[in-house]
Amino acid sequence: MRVIEGTILVTVDLSEVAHIDSSGIATLIEALKIARARNTNLSLKGSQCRLLDVLEVTGIAALFGLGNQGTNVSQGDKESKK
């Protein structure tokens, strides 16, 4: 967790997560709702290709600015995990 110009930044490291189910996705969405309500920036990093695909298909990736919708995960990172 970091604080930059009064905004709290929280990053969830998913580099060791190989699988996510509906309860995991629900938890990420709930965490994002809580973060937004508290003026906190919640981001995800280190997601593996398969996990990123699940997040993209469910539309969750766009909420966190991942994959094709943002810059948290570069295309090179995605391709290197295939």
C-alpha positions in Angstrom: 0.0 0.0 0.0 1.3 3.4 -0.9 0.0 7.0 -0.5 0.5 9.4 -3.4 -0.9 12.9 -3.2 -3.5 11.9 -0.7 -4.8 8.9 -2.6 -4.1 5.4 -1.2 -2.9 2.9 -3.7 -3.4 -0.8 -3.0 -2.0 -3.4 -5.3 -3.0 -7.1 -5.2 -0.3 -9.4 -6.5 -1.8 -12.3 -8.4 1.5 -13.8 -9.6 1.0 -17.0 -7.6 -2.7 -17.4 -8.5 -3.2 -20.0 -11.2 -7.0 -20.3 -10.9 -9.9 -18.1 -9.8 -13.5 -19.2 -9.3 -16.7 -17.2 -9.0 -16.2 -16.5 -5.3 -12.7 -15.1 -6.0 -14.1 -12.9 -8.7 -16.8 -11.7 -6.4 -14.2 -10.9 -3.7 -12.2 -8.8 -6.2 -15.4 -6.9 -7.2 -16.3 -6.3 -3.6 -12.8 -5.1 -2.8 -13.0 -2.7 -5.7 -16.3 -1.3 -4.5 -15.0 -0.8 -1.0 -11.8 0.8 -2.4 -13.8 3.2 -4.6 -16.0 4.2 -1.7 -12.9 5.1 0.4 -11.2 7.0 -2.5 -8.6 4.2 -2.8 -7.0 3.0 -6.0 -7.1 -0.8 -6.1 -5.1 -2.5 -8.9 -4.1 -6.0 -9.8 -0.6 -7.0 -11.0 1.2 -10.2 -12.0 -1.8 -12.1 -13.3 -0.9 -15.2 -15.3 -2.2 -15.5 -18.9 -5.0 -18.0 -18.0 -6.1 -15.9 -15.1 -6.0 -12.8 -17.2 -8.2 -14.5 -19.9 -10.8 -15.4 -17.2 -10.8 -11.8 -16.0 -11.2 -10.5 -19.6 -14.0 -12.9 -20.5 -15.9 -11.9 -17.3 -15.4 -8.2 -17.9 -13.5 -7.8 -14.7 -10.2 -7.0 -16.4 -11.6 -3.7 -17.7 -12.7 -2.6 -14.2 -9.1 -2.9 -13.1 -7.5 -1.6 -16.3 -5.9 -4.9 -17.2 -5.1 -6.5 -20.5 -6.3 -4.8 -23.7 -8.2 -2.2 -21.7 -5.2 -0.8 -19.8 -1.5 -0.8 -19.0 -1.1 -2.9 -15.8 -0.2 -6.0 -17.8 1.8 -5.5 -20.9 1.3 -7.6 -24.0 4.9 -8.9 -23.6 4.0 -10.2 -20.1 0.9 -11.9 -21.4 2.7 -13.6 -24.3 5.6 -14.7 -22.1 3.2 -16.7 -19.9 1.7 -18.7 -22.8 
